[in-house]
Amino acid sequence: MKNHYEVLVIGGGPAGLAAATGAARLGLDVALVDEQKAPGGQIYRNVFAAEDRAARYLGKDYMRGKQLVVEFLQSGATYLNNASVWYLDERLETGLLIDGASHFVTADRLILATGAQERPMPLPGWQLPGVMTAGAGQILLKSAGIVPQGRLVLAGNGPLLLLLAWQYLQADVKIEALVDTTPVSRLRRALPDLPRALAAFEYLVKGVSLMRAISKARIPVYRHVDDLRAEGGESLEAVSFDSGRKRGGDGSRIQIDADTLMTHHGVIPNLRLALAAGCKVEWDRQQQCWKASTDIWGQSSVDPVMVAGDCAGIVGARAAELQGRLCALQAGHRLQKIDAGRRDRAAQPVTRSLARHLSIRPFLDKLYAPVPAYLLPGDDTLVCRCEEVRAGQIRAAARTGCVGPNQVKAFTRCGMGPCQGCLCASTVSALIADENGAPMEEVGYFRVRPPFKPITLGELSNS
Ligand SMILES: Cc1cc2nc3c(=O)[nH]c(=O)nc-3n(C[C@H](O)[C@H](O)[C@H](O)COP(=O)(O)OP(=O)(O)OC[C@H]3O[C@@H](n4cnc5c(N)ncnc54)[C@H](O)[C@@H]3O)c2cc1C
């Protein structure tokens, strides 16, 4: 394996695939690194191997990824799969773990396309066996055709939840209930952005068709619910929630017996590598998350580092792909393969299309904004499941004078477990901001430290 490339792309989703394909077509020496076994990222996971049967239950938007993968595989870029980036520093030395051995590579330009992760949805009982995220359920479906057995409840808010319900229906999975936590006021808040969203009407059409299919299948749907809980002793036994009198329910507490609960609370940028590279990040008030700061070309605050796709703010697959193409053009320009004129001409249709795909965002961001009850869980709810730290302990640490998550970490151990804060970081910062009445920009985020992925001493020394 080489230890230097002109362009190193991290992430094989739509953004990374488009960036690597574009850069390789400009004659650059490109490598794309991804921890998955096949190209595609989250949305197009395993798409190359998908058969017609999978197309039936995963849908045509999923199958669209096949063309992107084919173009990438034919582009001449080197593909390093099953390769986790466990190390990155401000000198941009990148540590890869491949087949149990550690390798270091460098590049003239680094394109980070590390995508998104699900926003945590801490609720009472979410640590019970039987509770998982909708994204995890979808990964099992896409990568191995595995579906849940027994009584299944889907709960939360966001388009991915509706999509998963539809995919499960196509795969003949029985869903006991869809529990929607979107507050009643959200549609009213989002409506002013509907006219702008019409420019990307296909997203609205898709949303409506998913909802129609769910209603046609007669899945019980509970809307605008409150106080969602996973109930059980050793494992999940039931899901309970408040139907909310003012929200169209009769105000009663509803309990549904369940073996599996899949929750979803939207997605947020996966920023670990951007932070490790020293890139500036900013708080996005609309999406309530941190994102890498970039210009239109994906240029970050660190000169050789560019960022494309959901890592620089949640944009969706089509926009991520277009951002990847812009990154490739700029990389080609910076590495003297094309002049500014050729770059700008090639970018024109891409930026036009990008603006159209982004026009849906304000509507979606308002409709599916995170729900306060799961952004700021009650004192008894576990926030850091690895170290078993509850929301009340984080609030207490804030009250005793901790102004940021790194101090709270030192006092409570939250974020020190095997997931290294992946699942609690955003909740910890939100709780401190709320308790101290401080803006998120002041509170900040967990410092990241390698290894970003678990690596044994044996693997580390085996290079
Ligand atoms: C679990 C999940 C499921 C989703 N499913 C859908 C869906 O079905 N339909 C839809 O429209 N949108 C879906 N989304 C949203 C969708 O991911 C994005 O809008 C879109 O795919 C973003 O593309 P991207 O290229 O920016 O990132 P992604 O597609 O997320 O690709 C990022 C890639 O980076 C890799 N990566 C990250 N960190 C490392 C590392 N340290 N080392 C090596 N590789 C790394 C990941 O393995 C991944 O392949 C999903 C999001 C999540 C979190």
The ligand as a MOL file (V3000), in Angstrom:
LIG
                    3D

  0  0  0     0  0            999 V3000
M  V30 BEGIN CTAB
M  V30 COUNTS 53 58 0 0 0
M  V30 BEGIN ATOM
M  V30 1 C -27.8220 5.2870 10.0500 0
M  V30 2 C -28.2430 6.2150 8.9360 0
M  V30 3 C -29.0470 5.7490 7.9020 0
M  V30 4 C -29.4440 6.6010 6.8710 0
M  V30 5 N -30.2560 6.1090 5.8760 0
M  V30 6 C -30.7010 6.9410 4.9130 0
M  V30 7 C -31.5850 6.4770 3.8880 0
M  V30 8 O -31.9350 5.3060 3.8300 0
M  V30 9 N -32.0210 7.3680 2.9680 0
M  V30 10 C -31.6340 8.6850 2.9890 0
M  V30 11 O -32.0580 9.4680 2.1440 0
M  V30 12 N -30.7810 9.1350 3.9260 0
M  V30 13 C -30.3220 8.3090 4.8890 0
M  V30 14 N -29.4850 8.7840 5.8630 0
M  V30 15 C -28.9830 10.1460 5.7420 0
M  V30 16 C -27.8420 10.0000 4.7210 0
M  V30 17 O -26.7880 9.2950 5.3290 0
M  V30 18 C -27.2280 11.2360 4.2220 0
M  V30 19 O -28.0840 12.2510 3.8940 0
M  V30 20 C -26.2620 10.9860 3.0610 0
M  V30 21 O -25.9560 9.6380 2.8860 0
M  V30 22 C -25.0200 11.7360 3.3840 0
M  V30 23 O -24.0060 11.3240 2.5390 0
M  V30 24 P -22.4980 11.4990 2.9720 0
M  V30 25 O -21.7080 11.0540 1.7990 0
M  V30 26 O -22.2820 12.8610 3.5040 0
M  V30 27 O -22.2600 10.5080 4.1870 0
M  V30 28 P -22.5350 8.9630 4.4340 0
M  V30 29 O -23.4000 8.3680 3.4210 0
M  V30 30 O -22.9640 8.8650 5.8480 0
M  V30 31 O -21.0900 8.3110 4.2950 0
M  V30 32 C -20.0830 8.5030 5.2540 0
M  V30 33 C -19.1300 7.3460 5.1870 0
M  V30 34 O -17.9850 7.6640 5.9730 0
M  V30 35 C -17.5390 6.4800 6.5940 0
M  V30 36 N -16.7580 6.8480 7.7840 0
M  V30 37 C -17.0930 7.7070 8.7750 0
M  V30 38 N -16.1140 7.7630 9.6980 0
M  V30 39 C -15.1420 6.9180 9.2710 0
M  V30 40 C -13.8760 6.5300 9.7990 0
M  V30 41 N -13.3920 7.0260 10.9470 0
M  V30 42 N -13.1420 5.6240 9.1120 0
M  V30 43 C -13.5870 5.1160 7.9310 0
M  V30 44 N -14.7860 5.4400 7.3810 0
M  V30 45 C -15.5410 6.3310 8.0530 0
M  V30 46 C -18.8330 5.7360 6.9310 0
M  V30 47 O -18.5940 4.3550 7.0430 0
M  V30 48 C -19.7020 6.0560 5.7190 0
M  V30 49 O -19.6100 5.0440 4.7510 0
M  V30 50 C -29.0440 7.9500 6.8830 0
M  V30 51 C -28.2310 8.4190 7.9200 0
M  V30 52 C -27.8230 7.5730 8.9360 0
M  V30 53 C -26.9520 8.1070 10.0500 0
M  V30 END ATOM
M  V30 BEGIN BOND
M  V30 1 1 1 2
M  V30 2 1 2 3
M  V30 3 2 2 52
M  V30 4 2 3 4
M  V30 5 1 4 5
M  V30 6 1 4 50
M  V30 7 2 5 6
M  V30 8 1 6 7
M  V30 9 1 6 13
M  V30 10 2 7 8
M  V30 11 1 7 9
M  V30 12 1 9 10
M  V30 13 2 10 11
M  V30 14 1 10 12
M  V30 15 2 12 13
M  V30 16 1 13 14
M  V30 17 1 14 15
M  V30 18 1 14 50
M  V30 19 1 15 16
M  V30 20 1 16 17
M  V30 21 1 16 18
M  V30 22 1 18 19
M  V30 23 1 18 20
M  V30 24 1 20 21
M  V30 25 1 20 22
M  V30 26 1 22 23
M  V30 27 1 23 24
M  V30 28 2 24 25
M  V30 29 1 24 26
M  V30 30 1 24 27
M  V30 31 1 27 28
M  V30 32 2 28 29
M  V30 33 1 28 30
M  V30 34 1 28 31
M  V30 35 1 31 32
M  V30 36 1 32 33
M  V30 37 1 33 34
M  V30 38 1 33 48
M  V30 39 1 34 35
M  V30 40 1 35 36
M  V30 41 1 35 46
M  V30 42 1 36 37
M  V30 43 1 36 45
M  V30 44 2 37 38
M  V30 45 1 38 39
M  V30 46 1 39 40
M  V30 47 2 39 45
M  V30 48 1 40 41
M  V30 49 2 40 42
M  V30 50 1 42 43
M  V30 51 2 43 44
M  V30 52 1 44 45
M  V30 53 1 46 47
M  V30 54 1 46 48
M  V30 55 1 48 49
M  V30 56 2 50 51
M  V30 57 1 51 52
M  V30 58 1 52 53
M  V30 END BOND
M  V30 END CTAB
M  END
